[in-house]
Amino acid sequence: MNELRLFALDGVGEIVAGDDLVSAFLDALDAGSHQLQHHDVVIVTSKVVSKSEGRVVPFDGTDEHRERLILQESTRILRRRGPLRITETTHGFVNANAGIDHSNTAAGTAVLLPKDPDRSARRFRAEISRRRG
């Protein structure tokens, strides 16, 4: 029988620069009595990765500062409509406002995408494998 099960982990607190994301993940996994199995897929949001990697930057809330951050994180602007920018990021991603996140962040901050998300994912996977086989 083929089966697809999805579940979110509870108990992962606020992540800040320097936090060990793998430990936070494994602790939450264990607390929920979940076990990883061969071929499981683990999904981690880019925001959590960015926070752990210190990609939180000061943001004063002005349109000018927002535009500077977008330009800094983009290789090109594909479309403009009001404050919205459809961009191609330095990673080659096409998204709104260079993927910069202002929601659910500390006041006066913004979260940028990880510098190298593929490298981050490889490291995360390798460390889980090292710790859990």
Backbone as XML, in Angstrom:
<?xml version="1.0"?>
<chain id="A" units="angstrom">
  <residue number="1" name="MET">
    <atom name="N" x="0.848" y="-1.173" z="0.000"/>
    <atom name="CA" x="0.000" y="0.000" z="0.000"/>
    <atom name="C" x="0.898" y="1.243" z="0.000"/>
  </residue>
  <residue number="2" name="ASN">
    <atom name="N" x="0.584" y="2.184" z="-0.858"/>
    <atom name="CA" x="1.284" y="3.461" z="-0.876"/>
    <atom name="C" x="0.598" y="4.409" z="0.088"/>
  </residue>
  <residue number="3" name="GLU">
    <atom name="N" x="1.407" y="5.169" z="0.796"/>
    <atom name="CA" x="0.841" y="6.059" z="1.799"/>
    <atom name="C" x="1.668" y="7.336" z="1.859"/>
  </residue>
  <residue number="4" name="LEU">
    <atom name="N" x="0.984" y="8.440" z="2.044"/>
    <atom name="CA" x="1.641" y="9.718" z="2.254"/>
    <atom name="C" x="1.141" y="10.273" z="3.575"/>
  </residue>
  <residue number="5" name="ARG">
    <atom name="N" x="2.064" y="10.497" z="4.490"/>
    <atom name="CA" x="1.718" y="11.082" z="5.784"/>
    <atom name="C" x="2.502" y="12.367" z="5.948"/>
  </residue>
  <residue number="6" name="LEU">
    <atom name="N" x="1.833" y="13.387" z="6.402"/>
    <atom name="CA" x="2.470" y="14.666" z="6.681"/>
    <atom name="C" x="2.230" y="15.013" z="8.132"/>
  </residue>
  <residue number="7" name="PHE">
    <atom name="N" x="3.243" y="15.540" z="8.787"/>
    <atom name="CA" x="3.047" y="16.042" z="10.141"/>
    <atom name="C" x="4.043" y="17.149" z="10.411"/>
  </residue>
  <residue number="8" name="ALA">
    <atom name="N" x="3.611" y="18.073" z="11.221"/>
    <atom name="CA" x="4.474" y="19.176" z="11.651"/>
    <atom name="C" x="5.002" y="18.843" z="13.040"/>
  </residue>
  <residue number="9" name="LEU">
    <atom name="N" x="6.210" y="19.254" z="13.291"/>
    <atom name="CA" x="6.799" y="19.020" z="14.605"/>
    <atom name="C" x="6.418" y="20.145" z="15.553"/>
  </residue>
  <residue number="10" name="ASP">
    <atom name="N" x="6.043" y="19.775" z="16.743"/>
    <atom name="CA" x="5.789" y="20.742" z="17.804"/>
    <atom name="C" x="7.043" y="20.874" z="18.653"/>
  </residue>
  <residue number="11" name="GLY">
    <atom name="N" x="7.146" y="21.984" z="19.353"/>
    <atom name="CA" x="8.201" y="22.116" z="20.341"/>
    <atom name="C" x="9.489" y="22.734" z="19.853"/>
  </residue>
  <residue number="12" name="VAL">
    <atom name="N" x="9.523" y="23.196" z="18.620"/>
    <atom name="CA" x="10.717" y="23.903" z="18.157"/>
    <atom name="C" x="10.517" y="25.369" z="18.521"/>
  </residue>
  <residue number="13" name="GLY">
    <atom name="N" x="11.364" y="25.865" z="19.384"/>
    <atom name="CA" x="11.243" y="27.258" z="19.828"/>
    <atom name="C" x="11.734" y="28.237" z="18.778"/>
  </residue>
  <residue number="14" name="GLU">
    <atom name="N" x="11.819" y="29.475" z="19.174"/>
    <atom name="CA" x="12.326" y="30.531" z="18.293"/>
    <atom name="C" x="13.784" y="30.238" z="17.954"/>
  </residue>
  <residue number="15" name="ILE">
    <atom name="N" x="14.098" y="30.265" z="16.686"/>
    <atom name="CA" x="15.454" y="30.006" z="16.211"/>
    <atom name="C" x="16.173" y="31.338" z="16.031"/>
  </residue>
  <residue number="16" name="VAL">
    <atom name="N" x="17.409" y="31.392" z="16.501"/>
    <atom name="CA" x="18.223" y="32.603" z="16.351"/>
    <atom name="C" x="19.582" y="32.212" z="15.768"/>
  </residue>
  <residue number="17" name="ALA">
    <atom name="N" x="20.332" y="33.207" z="15.351"/>
    <atom name="CA" x="21.641" y="32.986" z="14.729"/>
    <atom name="C" x="22.502" y="32.077" z="15.604"/>
  </residue>
  <residue number="18" name="GLY">
    <atom name="N" x="23.085" y="31.081" z="14.973"/>
    <atom name="CA" x="23.981" y="30.171" z="15.678"/>
    <atom name="C" x="23.306" y="28.950" z="16.270"/>
  </residue>
  <residue number="19" name="ASP">
    <atom name="N" x="21.965" y="28.916" z="16.292"/>
    <atom name="CA" x="21.284" y="27.741" z="16.832"/>
    <atom name="C" x="21.596" y="26.506" z="15.990"/>
  </residue>
  <residue number="20" name="ASP">
    <atom name="N" x="21.663" y="25.372" z="16.647"/>
    <atom name="CA" x="21.888" y="24.092" z="15.976"/>
    <atom name="C" x="20.532" y="23.582" z="15.502"/>
  </residue>
  <residue number="21" name="LEU">
    <atom name="N" x="20.246" y="23.787" z="14.239"/>
    <atom name="CA" x="18.959" y="23.425" z="13.667"/>
    <atom name="C" x="18.715" y="21.918" z="13.717"/>
  </residue>
  <residue number="22" name="VAL">
    <atom name="N" x="19.752" y="21.132" z="13.522"/>
    <atom name="CA" x="19.605" y="19.679" z="13.555"/>
    <atom name="C" x="19.218" y="19.223" z="14.959"/>
  </residue>
  <residue number="23" name="SER">
    <atom name="N" x="19.856" y="19.768" z="15.977"/>
    <atom name="CA" x="19.482" y="19.395" z="17.352"/>
    <atom name="C" x="18.049" y="19.785" z="17.654"/>
  </residue>
  <residue number="24" name="ALA">
    <atom name="N" x="17.649" y="20.980" z="17.241"/>
    <atom name="CA" x="16.266" y="21.420" z="17.468"/>
    <atom name="C" x="15.287" y="20.475" z="16.777"/>
  </residue>
  <residue number="25" name="PHE">
    <atom name="N" x="15.615" y="20.085" z="15.545"/>
    <atom name="CA" x="14.763" y="19.172" z="14.793"/>
    <atom name="C" x="14.692" y="17.798" z="15.466"/>
  </residue>
  <residue number="26" name="LEU">
    <atom name="N" x="15.848" y="17.238" z="15.796"/>
    <atom name="CA" x="15.868" y="15.899" z="16.392"/>
    <atom name="C" x="15.208" y="15.880" z="17.765"/>
  </residue>
  <residue number="27" name="ASP">
    <atom name="N" x="15.412" y="16.918" z="18.556"/>
    <atom name="CA" x="14.756" y="16.994" z="19.869"/>
    <atom name="C" x="13.233" y="17.016" z="19.709"/>
  </residue>
  <residue number="28" name="ALA">
    <atom name="N" x="12.736" y="17.809" z="18.758"/>
    <atom name="CA" x="11.289" y="17.882" z="18.517"/>
    <atom name="C" x="10.770" y="16.556" z="17.964"/>
  </residue>
  <residue number="29" name="LEU">
    <atom name="N" x="11.542" y="15.935" z="17.107"/>
    <atom name="CA" x="11.167" y="14.631" z="16.551"/>
    <atom name="C" x="11.027" y="13.607" z="17.673"/>
  </residue>
  <residue number="30" name="ASP">
    <atom name="N" x="12.020" y="13.561" z="18.556"/>
    <atom name="CA" x="11.996" y="12.608" z="19.673"/>
    <atom name="C" x="10.861" y="12.903" z="20.640"/>
  </residue>
  <residue number="31" name="ALA">
    <atom name="N" x="10.627" y="14.177" z="20.924"/>
    <atom name="CA" x="9.561" y="14.556" z="21.859"/>
    <atom name="C" x="8.191" y="14.152" z="21.328"/>
  </residue>
  <residue number="32" name="GLY">
    <atom name="N" x="8.049" y="14.122" z="20.030"/>
    <atom name="CA" x="6.787" y="13.724" z="19.418"/>
    <atom name="C" x="6.699" y="12.239" z="19.134"/>
  </residue>
  <residue number="33" name="SER">
    <atom name="N" x="7.674" y="11.488" z="19.606"/>
    <atom name="CA" x="7.717" y="10.030" z="19.405"/>
    <atom name="C" x="7.692" y="9.651" z="17.929"/>
  </residue>
  <residue number="34" name="HIS">
    <atom name="N" x="8.300" y="10.474" z="17.113"/>
    <atom name="CA" x="8.407" y="10.181" z="15.681"/>
    <atom name="C" x="9.782" y="9.584" z="15.410"/>
  </residue>
  <residue number="35" name="GLN">
    <atom name="N" x="9.848" y="8.760" z="14.394"/>
    <atom name="CA" x="11.127" y="8.197" z="13.977"/>
    <atom name="C" x="11.296" y="8.417" z="12.485"/>
  </residue>
  <residue number="36" name="LEU">
    <atom name="N" x="12.507" y="8.746" z="12.097"/>
    <atom name="CA" x="12.800" y="8.865" z="10.682"/>
    <atom name="C" x="12.919" y="7.479" z="10.067"/>
  </residue>
  <residue number="37" name="GLN">
    <atom name="N" x="12.423" y="7.358" z="8.852"/>
    <atom name="CA" x="12.526" y="6.102" z="8.132"/>
    <atom name="C" x="13.176" y="6.361" z="6.784"/>
  </residue>
  <residue number="38" name="HIS">
    <atom name="N" x="13.699" y="5.305" z="6.213"/>
    <atom name="CA" x="14.326" y="5.408" z="4.899"/>
    <atom name="C" x="13.332" y="6.024" z="3.906"/>
  </residue>
  <residue number="39" name="HIS">
    <atom name="N" x="13.787" y="6.966" z="3.133"/>
    <atom name="CA" x="13.015" y="7.684" z="2.114"/>
    <atom name="C" x="12.100" y="8.768" z="2.689"/>
  </residue>
  <residue number="40" name="ASP">
    <atom name="N" x="12.156" y="9.040" z="3.979"/>
    <atom name="CA" x="11.387" y="10.163" z="4.517"/>
    <atom name="C" x="11.897" y="11.464" z="3.913"/>
  </residue>
  <residue number="41" name="VAL">
    <atom name="N" x="11.010" y="12.403" z="3.762"/>
    <atom name="CA" x="11.357" y="13.737" z="3.280"/>
    <atom name="C" x="11.156" y="14.705" z="4.431"/>
  </residue>
  <residue number="42" name="VAL">
    <atom name="N" x="12.176" y="15.478" z="4.729"/>
    <atom name="CA" x="12.110" y="16.471" z="5.793"/>
    <atom name="C" x="12.079" y="17.848" z="5.133"/>
  </residue>
  <residue number="43" name="ILE">
    <atom name="N" x="11.118" y="18.648" z="5.516"/>
    <atom name="CA" x="10.982" y="19.989" z="4.952"/>
    <atom name="C" x="11.255" y="21.005" z="6.046"/>
  </residue>
  <residue number="44" name="VAL">
    <atom name="N" x="12.172" y="21.903" z="5.773"/>
    <atom name="CA" x="12.524" y="22.969" z="6.711"/>
    <atom name="C" x="12.341" y="24.287" z="5.971"/>
  </residue>
  <residue number="45" name="THR">
    <atom name="N" x="11.658" y="25.228" z="6.585"/>
    <atom name="CA" x="11.421" y="26.496" z="5.902"/>
    <atom name="C" x="12.721" y="27.282" z="5.746"/>
  </residue>
  <residue number="46" name="SER">
    <atom name="N" x="12.784" y="28.020" z="4.658"/>
    <atom name="CA" x="13.975" y="28.843" z="4.420"/>
    <atom name="C" x="14.133" y="29.884" z="5.522"/>
  </residue>
  <residue number="47" name="LYS">
    <atom name="N" x="13.030" y="30.331" z="6.090"/>
    <atom name="CA" x="13.100" y="31.348" z="7.142"/>
    <atom name="C" x="13.855" y="30.825" z="8.368"/>
  </residue>
  <residue number="48" name="VAL">
    <atom name="N" x="13.574" y="29.598" z="8.753"/>
    <atom name="CA" x="14.249" y="29.004" z="9.915"/>
    <atom name="C" x="15.738" y="28.824" z="9.613"/>
  </residue>
  <residue number="49" name="VAL">
    <atom name="N" x="16.041" y="28.368" z="8.406"/>
    <atom name="CA" x="17.441" y="28.214" z="8.007"/>
    <atom name="C" x="18.134" y="29.574" z="8.032"/>
  </residue>
  <residue number="50" name="SER">
    <atom name="N" x="17.484" y="30.574" z="7.456"/>
    <atom name="CA" x="18.058" y="31.925" z="7.425"/>
    <atom name="C" x="18.327" y="32.454" z="8.819"/>
  </residue>
  <residue number="51" name="LYS">
    <atom name="N" x="17.370" y="32.264" z="9.714"/>
    <atom name="CA" x="17.562" y="32.739" z="11.085"/>
    <atom name="C" x="18.754" y="32.054" z="11.735"/>
  </residue>
  <residue number="52" name="SER">
    <atom name="N" x="18.871" y="30.743" z="11.571"/>
    <atom name="CA" x="19.984" y="30.022" z="12.199"/>
    <atom name="C" x="21.321" y="30.437" z="11.596"/>
  </residue>
  <residue number="53" name="GLU">
    <atom name="N" x="21.306" y="30.859" z="10.331"/>
    <atom name="CA" x="22.535" y="31.263" z="9.651"/>
    <atom name="C" x="22.821" y="32.757" z="9.777"/>
  </residue>
  <residue number="54" name="GLY">
    <atom name="N" x="22.016" y="33.454" z="10.560"/>
    <atom name="CA" x="22.273" y="34.871" z="10.799"/>
    <atom name="C" x="21.890" y="35.790" z="9.654"/>
  </residue>
  <residue number="55" name="ARG">
    <atom name="N" x="20.892" y="35.407" z="8.871"/>
    <atom name="CA" x="20.463" y="36.229" z="7.736"/>
    <atom name="C" x="19.322" y="37.172" z="8.116"/>
  </residue>
  <residue number="56" name="VAL">
    <atom name="N" x="19.285" y="37.561" z="9.370"/>
    <atom name="CA" x="18.337" y="38.567" z="9.855"/>
    <atom name="C" x="19.062" y="39.906" z="9.845"/>
  </residue>
  <residue number="57" name="VAL">
    <atom name="N" x="18.442" y="40.891" z="9.195"/>
    <atom name="CA" x="19.093" y="42.192" z="9.032"/>
    <atom name="C" x="18.205" y="43.294" z="9.598"/>
  </residue>
  <residue number="58" name="PRO">
    <atom name="N" x="18.811" y="44.405" z="9.992"/>
    <atom name="CA" x="18.004" y="45.539" z="10.423"/>
    <atom name="C" x="17.139" y="46.036" z="9.267"/>
  </residue>
  <residue number="59" name="PHE">
    <atom name="N" x="15.933" y="46.466" z="9.593"/>
    <atom name="CA" x="15.017" y="47.010" z="8.590"/>
    <atom name="C" x="14.214" y="48.129" z="9.232"/>
  </residue>
  <residue number="60" name="ASP">
    <atom name="N" x="14.320" y="49.327" z="8.654"/>
    <atom name="CA" x="13.656" y="50.482" z="9.261"/>
    <atom name="C" x="12.219" y="50.684" z="8.797"/>
  </residue>
  <residue number="61" name="GLY">
    <atom name="N" x="11.745" y="49.823" z="7.893"/>
    <atom name="CA" x="10.354" y="49.891" z="7.464"/>
    <atom name="C" x="10.067" y="50.862" z="6.329"/>
  </residue>
  <residue number="62" name="THR">
    <atom name="N" x="11.065" y="51.588" z="5.891"/>
    <atom name="CA" x="10.818" y="52.562" z="4.827"/>
    <atom name="C" x="10.844" y="51.877" z="3.458"/>
  </residue>
  <residue number="63" name="ASP">
    <atom name="N" x="10.149" y="52.496" z="2.502"/>
    <atom name="CA" x="10.152" y="51.984" z="1.137"/>
    <atom name="C" x="11.556" y="51.996" z="0.555"/>
  </residue>
  <residue number="64" name="GLU">
    <atom name="N" x="12.332" y="53.019" z="0.889"/>
    <atom name="CA" x="13.690" y="53.124" z="0.366"/>
    <atom name="C" x="14.567" y="51.975" z="0.861"/>
  </residue>
  <residue number="65" name="HIS">
    <atom name="N" x="14.454" y="51.651" z="2.137"/>
    <atom name="CA" x="15.252" y="50.556" z="2.695"/>
    <atom name="C" x="14.804" y="49.219" z="2.095"/>
  </residue>
  <residue number="66" name="ARG">
    <atom name="N" x="13.500" y="49.033" z="1.966"/>
    <atom name="CA" x="12.962" y="47.812" z="1.360"/>
    <atom name="C" x="13.515" y="47.642" z="-0.055"/>
  </residue>
  <residue number="67" name="GLU">
    <atom name="N" x="13.504" y="48.732" z="-0.830"/>
    <atom name="CA" x="14.001" y="48.685" z="-2.201"/>
    <atom name="C" x="15.501" y="48.358" z="-2.239"/>
  </residue>
  <residue number="68" name="ARG">
    <atom name="N" x="16.276" y="48.926" z="-1.322"/>
    <atom name="CA" x="17.720" y="48.624" z="-1.268"/>
    <atom name="C" x="17.971" y="47.145" z="-0.977"/>
  </residue>
  <residue number="69" name="LEU">
    <atom name="N" x="17.208" y="46.595" z="-0.031"/>
    <atom name="CA" x="17.368" y="45.171" z="0.288"/>
    <atom name="C" x="16.998" y="44.299" z="-0.908"/>
  </residue>
  <residue number="70" name="ILE">
    <atom name="N" x="15.916" y="44.651" z="-1.579"/>
    <atom name="CA" x="15.491" y="43.882" z="-2.758"/>
    <atom name="C" x="16.574" y="43.912" z="-3.824"/>
  </residue>
  <residue number="71" name="LEU">
    <atom name="N" x="17.114" y="45.094" z="-4.101"/>
    <atom name="CA" x="18.163" y="45.215" z="-5.112"/>
    <atom name="C" x="19.425" y="44.448" z="-4.708"/>
  </residue>
  <residue number="72" name="GLN">
    <atom name="N" x="19.755" y="44.479" z="-3.427"/>
    <atom name="CA" x="20.934" y="43.772" z="-2.910"/>
    <atom name="C" x="20.808" y="42.259" z="-3.100"/>
  </residue>
  <residue number="73" name="GLU">
    <atom name="N" x="19.595" y="41.739" z="-2.971"/>
    <atom name="CA" x="19.372" y="40.292" z="-3.012"/>
    <atom name="C" x="18.951" y="39.781" z="-4.390"/>
  </residue>
  <residue number="74" name="SER">
    <atom name="N" x="18.890" y="40.662" z="-5.389"/>
    <atom name="CA" x="18.389" y="40.301" z="-6.715"/>
    <atom name="C" x="19.453" y="40.478" z="-7.790"/>
  </residue>
  <residue number="75" name="THR">
    <atom name="N" x="19.317" y="39.670" z="-8.831"/>
    <atom name="CA" x="20.138" y="39.891" z="-10.016"/>
    <atom name="C" x="19.384" y="40.749" z="-11.024"/>
  </residue>
  <residue number="76" name="ARG">
    <atom name="N" x="18.042" y="40.678" z="-10.949"/>
    <atom name="CA" x="17.241" y="41.551" z="-11.809"/>
    <atom name="C" x="15.803" y="41.631" z="-11.316"/>
  </residue>
  <residue number="77" name="ILE">
    <atom name="N" x="15.174" y="42.734" z="-11.688"/>
    <atom name="CA" x="13.752" y="42.956" z="-11.398"/>
    <atom name="C" x="12.989" y="42.591" z="-12.670"/>
  </residue>
  <residue number="78" name="LEU">
    <atom name="N" x="12.064" y="41.665" z="-12.567"/>
    <atom name="CA" x="11.310" y="41.211" z="-13.730"/>
    <atom name="C" x="10.024" y="42.010" z="-13.940"/>
  </residue>
  <residue number="79" name="ARG">
    <atom name="N" x="9.356" y="42.376" z="-12.852"/>
    <atom name="CA" x="8.105" y="43.132" z="-12.921"/>
    <atom name="C" x="7.999" y="44.043" z="-11.707"/>
  </residue>
  <residue number="80" name="ARG">
    <atom name="N" x="7.297" y="45.136" z="-11.891"/>
    <atom name="CA" x="7.017" y="46.076" z="-10.798"/>
    <atom name="C" x="5.538" y="46.419" z="-10.805"/>
  </residue>
  <residue number="81" name="ARG">
    <atom name="N" x="4.944" y="46.430" z="-9.637"/>
    <atom name="CA" x="3.574" y="46.910" z="-9.482"/>
    <atom name="C" x="3.464" y="47.465" z="-8.074"/>
  </residue>
  <residue number="82" name="GLY">
    <atom name="N" x="3.347" y="48.780" z="-7.967"/>
    <atom name="CA" x="3.332" y="49.415" z="-6.647"/>
    <atom name="C" x="4.582" y="49.009" z="-5.892"/>
  </residue>
  <residue number="83" name="PRO">
    <atom name="N" x="4.424" y="48.574" z="-4.643"/>
    <atom name="CA" x="5.603" y="48.170" z="-3.866"/>
    <atom name="C" x="6.096" y="46.748" z="-4.187"/>
  </residue>
  <residue number="84" name="LEU">
    <atom name="N" x="5.319" y="46.004" z="-4.980"/>
    <atom name="CA" x="5.681" y="44.620" z="-5.302"/>
    <atom name="C" x="6.732" y="44.579" z="-6.398"/>
  </residue>
  <residue number="85" name="ARG">
    <atom name="N" x="7.740" y="43.744" z="-6.180"/>
    <atom name="CA" x="8.768" y="43.487" z="-7.175"/>
    <atom name="C" x="8.832" y="41.981" z="-7.401"/>
  </residue>
  <residue number="86" name="ILE">
    <atom name="N" x="8.724" y="41.571" z="-8.651"/>
    <atom name="CA" x="8.977" y="40.175" z="-8.988"/>
    <atom name="C" x="10.435" y="40.135" z="-9.422"/>
  </residue>
  <residue number="87" name="THR">
    <atom name="N" x="11.210" y="39.350" z="-8.707"/>
    <atom name="CA" x="12.664" y="39.402" z="-8.876"/>
    <atom name="C" x="13.235" y="38.030" z="-9.202"/>
  </residue>
  <residue number="88" name="GLU">
    <atom name="N" x="14.423" y="38.067" z="-9.755"/>
    <atom name="CA" x="15.253" y="36.876" z="-9.825"/>
    <atom name="C" x="16.354" y="37.098" z="-8.808"/>
  </residue>
  <residue number="89" name="THR">
    <atom name="N" x="16.457" y="36.194" z="-7.859"/>
    <atom name="CA" x="17.447" y="36.352" z="-6.797"/>
    <atom name="C" x="18.811" y="35.889" z="-7.272"/>
  </residue>
  <residue number="90" name="THR">
    <atom name="N" x="19.802" y="36.115" z="-6.455"/>
    <atom name="CA" x="21.158" y="35.670" z="-6.771"/>
    <atom name="C" x="21.228" y="34.146" z="-6.867"/>
  </residue>
  <residue number="91" name="HIS">
    <atom name="N" x="20.230" y="33.420" z="-6.300"/>
    <atom name="CA" x="20.168" y="31.957" z="-6.376"/>
    <atom name="C" x="19.558" y="31.489" z="-7.689"/>
  </residue>
  <residue number="92" name="GLY">
    <atom name="N" x="18.886" y="32.430" z="-8.398"/>
    <atom name="CA" x="18.151" y="32.064" z="-9.604"/>
    <atom name="C" x="16.674" y="31.844" z="-9.346"/>
  </residue>
  <residue number="93" name="PHE">
    <atom name="N" x="16.223" y="32.068" z="-8.109"/>
    <atom name="CA" x="14.804" y="31.923" z="-7.784"/>
    <atom name="C" x="14.034" y="33.124" z="-8.317"/>
  </residue>
  <residue number="94" name="VAL">
    <atom name="N" x="12.823" y="32.893" z="-8.772"/>
    <atom name="CA" x="11.929" y="33.982" z="-9.159"/>
    <atom name="C" x="10.849" y="34.048" z="-8.090"/>
  </residue>
  <residue number="95" name="ASN">
    <atom name="N" x="10.772" y="35.199" z="-7.426"/>
    <atom name="CA" x="9.778" y="35.338" z="-6.360"/>
    <atom name="C" x="9.491" y="36.814" z="-6.078"/>
  </residue>
  <residue number="96" name="ALA">
    <atom name="N" x="8.591" y="37.034" z="-5.173"/>
    <atom name="CA" x="8.216" y="38.397" z="-4.805"/>
    <atom name="C" x="9.256" y="39.000" z="-3.878"/>
  </residue>
  <residue number="97" name="ASN">
    <atom name="N" x="9.648" y="40.216" z="-4.175"/>
    <atom name="CA" x="10.514" y="41.013" z="-3.303"/>
    <atom name="C" x="11.756" y="40.278" z="-2.819"/>
  </residue>
  <residue number="98" name="ALA">
    <atom name="N" x="12.349" y="39.503" z="-3.724"/>
    <atom name="CA" x="13.603" y="38.777" z="-3.465"/>
    <atom name="C" x="13.495" y="37.810" z="-2.292"/>
  </residue>
  <residue number="99" name="GLY">
    <atom name="N" x="12.264" y="37.391" z="-1.961"/>
    <atom name="CA" x="12.084" y="36.437" z="-0.878"/>
    <atom name="C" x="12.312" y="37.014" z="0.502"/>
  </residue>
  <residue number="100" name="ILE">
    <atom name="N" x="12.405" y="38.340" z="0.596"/>
    <atom name="CA" x="12.656" y="38.992" z="1.889"/>
    <atom name="C" x="11.382" y="38.923" z="2.723"/>
  </residue>
  <residue number="101" name="ASP">
    <atom name="N" x="11.517" y="38.477" z="3.959"/>
    <atom name="CA" x="10.371" y="38.236" z="4.833"/>
    <atom name="C" x="10.346" y="39.263" z="5.963"/>
  </residue>
  <residue number="102" name="HIS">
    <atom name="N" x="9.226" y="39.956" z="6.059"/>
    <atom name="CA" x="9.028" y="40.936" z="7.135"/>
    <atom name="C" x="7.986" y="40.450" z="8.147"/>
  </residue>
  <residue number="103" name="SER">
    <atom name="N" x="7.388" y="39.298" z="7.878"/>
    <atom name="CA" x="6.318" y="38.813" z="8.754"/>
    <atom name="C" x="6.895" y="37.994" z="9.902"/>
  </residue>
  <residue number="104" name="ASN">
    <atom name="N" x="6.285" y="38.122" z="11.045"/>
    <atom name="CA" x="6.684" y="37.358" z="12.228"/>
    <atom name="C" x="8.180" y="37.429" z="12.504"/>
  </residue>
  <residue number="105" name="THR">
    <atom name="N" x="8.730" y="38.616" z="12.349"/>
    <atom name="CA" x="10.126" y="38.846" z="12.693"/>
    <atom name="C" x="10.163" y="39.883" z="13.805"/>
  </residue>
  <residue number="106" name="ALA">
    <atom name="N" x="11.272" y="39.953" z="14.476"/>
    <atom name="CA" x="11.416" y="40.960" z="15.527"/>
    <atom name="C" x="11.259" y="42.349" z="14.922"/>
  </residue>
  <residue number="107" name="ALA">
    <atom name="N" x="10.727" y="43.260" z="15.699"/>
    <atom name="CA" x="10.537" y="44.635" z="15.224"/>
    <atom name="C" x="11.862" y="45.188" z="14.718"/>
  </residue>
  <residue number="108" name="GLY">
    <atom name="N" x="11.790" y="45.868" z="13.578"/>
    <atom name="CA" x="12.988" y="46.486" z="13.027"/>
    <atom name="C" x="13.920" y="45.531" z="12.304"/>
  </residue>
  <residue number="109" name="THR">
    <atom name="N" x="13.401" y="44.336" z="11.926"/>
    <atom name="CA" x="14.246" y="43.363" z="11.224"/>
    <atom name="C" x="13.526" y="42.792" z="10.008"/>
  </residue>
  <residue number="110" name="ALA">
    <atom name="N" x="14.309" y="42.215" z="9.125"/>
    <atom name="CA" x="13.807" y="41.451" z="7.980"/>
    <atom name="C" x="14.681" y="40.207" z="7.858"/>
  </residue>
  <residue number="111" name="VAL">
    <atom name="N" x="14.112" y="39.158" z="7.270"/>
    <atom name="CA" x="14.850" y="37.908" z="7.090"/>
    <atom name="C" x="15.089" y="37.703" z="5.598"/>
  </residue>
  <residue number="112" name="LEU">
    <atom name="N" x="16.355" y="37.555" z="5.246"/>
    <atom name="CA" x="16.758" y="37.303" z="3.863"/>
    <atom name="C" x="16.787" y="35.799" z="3.613"/>
  </residue>
  <residue number="113" name="LEU">
    <atom name="N" x="16.752" y="35.403" z="2.356"/>
    <atom name="CA" x="16.893" y="33.981" z="2.032"/>
    <atom name="C" x="18.291" y="33.501" z="2.421"/>
  </residue>
  <residue number="114" name="PRO">
    <atom name="N" x="18.451" y="32.195" z="2.656"/>
    <atom name="CA" x="19.791" y="31.673" z="2.930"/>
    <atom name="C" x="20.732" y="31.996" z="1.771"/>
  </residue>
  <residue number="115" name="LYS">
    <atom name="N" x="22.014" y="32.162" z="2.082"/>
    <atom name="CA" x="23.011" y="32.446" z="1.041"/>
    <atom name="C" x="23.080" y="31.318" z="0.020"/>
  </residue>
  <residue number="116" name="ASP">
    <atom name="N" x="23.132" y="30.064" z="0.500"/>
    <atom name="CA" x="23.232" y="28.903" z="-0.380"/>
    <atom name="C" x="22.305" y="27.814" z="0.159"/>
  </residue>
  <residue number="117" name="PRO">
    <atom name="N" x="21.015" y="27.854" z="-0.220"/>
    <atom name="CA" x="20.049" y="26.899" z="0.335"/>
    <atom name="C" x="20.386" y="25.440" z="0.046"/>
  </residue>
  <residue number="118" name="ASP">
    <atom name="N" x="20.960" y="25.163" z="-1.112"/>
    <atom name="CA" x="21.320" y="23.780" z="-1.423"/>
    <atom name="C" x="22.403" y="23.268" z="-0.481"/>
  </residue>
  <residue number="119" name="ARG">
    <atom name="N" x="23.412" y="24.100" z="-0.221"/>
    <atom name="CA" x="24.461" y="23.720" z="0.724"/>
    <atom name="C" x="23.881" y="23.519" z="2.114"/>
  </residue>
  <residue number="120" name="SER">
    <atom name="N" x="22.974" y="24.414" z="2.514"/>
    <atom name="CA" x="22.336" y="24.288" z="3.827"/>
    <atom name="C" x="21.588" y="22.970" z="3.932"/>
  </residue>
  <residue number="121" name="ALA">
    <atom name="N" x="20.859" y="22.595" z="2.882"/>
    <atom name="CA" x="20.101" y="21.342" z="2.886"/>
    <atom name="C" x="21.031" y="20.133" z="2.938"/>
  </residue>
  <residue number="122" name="ARG">
    <atom name="N" x="22.119" y="20.175" z="2.165"/>
    <atom name="CA" x="23.085" y="19.066" z="2.194"/>
    <atom name="C" x="23.689" y="18.898" z="3.587"/>
  </residue>
  <residue number="123" name="ARG">
    <atom name="N" x="24.055" y="20.009" z="4.207"/>
    <atom name="CA" x="24.635" y="19.938" z="5.564"/>
    <atom name="C" x="23.624" y="19.395" z="6.570"/>
  </residue>
  <residue number="124" name="PHE">
    <atom name="N" x="22.378" y="19.860" z="6.475"/>
    <atom name="CA" x="21.318" y="19.402" z="7.369"/>
    <atom name="C" x="21.144" y="17.888" z="7.226"/>
  </residue>
  <residue number="125" name="ARG">
    <atom name="N" x="21.037" y="17.425" z="5.992"/>
    <atom name="CA" x="20.854" y="15.992" z="5.734"/>
    <atom name="C" x="22.055" y="15.184" z="6.222"/>
  </residue>
  <residue number="126" name="ALA">
    <atom name="N" x="23.240" y="15.647" z="5.934"/>
    <atom name="CA" x="24.447" y="14.927" z="6.337"/>
    <atom name="C" x="24.559" y="14.835" z="7.854"/>
  </residue>
  <residue number="127" name="GLU">
    <atom name="N" x="24.200" y="15.885" z="8.538"/>
    <atom name="CA" x="24.300" y="15.883" z="10.007"/>
    <atom name="C" x="23.239" y="14.968" z="10.622"/>
  </residue>
  <residue number="128" name="ILE">
    <atom name="N" x="22.039" y="14.946" z="10.053"/>
    <atom name="CA" x="21.014" y="13.995" z="10.537"/>
    <atom name="C" x="21.493" y="12.573" z="10.311"/>
  </residue>
  <residue number="129" name="SER">
    <atom name="N" x="22.029" y="12.320" z="9.149"/>
    <atom name="CA" x="22.547" y="10.982" z="8.833"/>
    <atom name="C" x="23.680" y="10.596" z="9.794"/>
  </residue>
  <residue number="130" name="ARG">
    <atom name="N" x="24.577" y="11.535" z="10.059"/>
    <atom name="CA" x="25.683" y="11.251" z="10.975"/>
    <atom name="C" x="25.182" y="10.919" z="12.367"/>
  </residue>
  <residue number="131" name="ARG">
    <atom name="N" x="24.182" y="11.650" z="12.837"/>
    <atom name="CA" x="23.697" y="11.448" z="14.202"/>
    <atom name="C" x="22.745" y="10.264" z="14.342"/>
  </residue>
  <residue number="132" name="ARG">
    <atom name="N" x="22.012" y="9.975" z="13.273"/>
    <atom name="CA" x="20.982" y="8.926" z="13.375"/>
    <atom name="C" x="21.183" y="7.759" z="12.427"/>
  </residue>
  <residue number="133" name="GLY">
    <atom name="N" x="22.145" y="7.879" z="11.556"/>
    <atom name="CA" x="22.377" y="6.772" z="10.609"/>
    <atom name="C" x="21.315" y="6.753" z="9.550"/>
  </residue>
</chain>
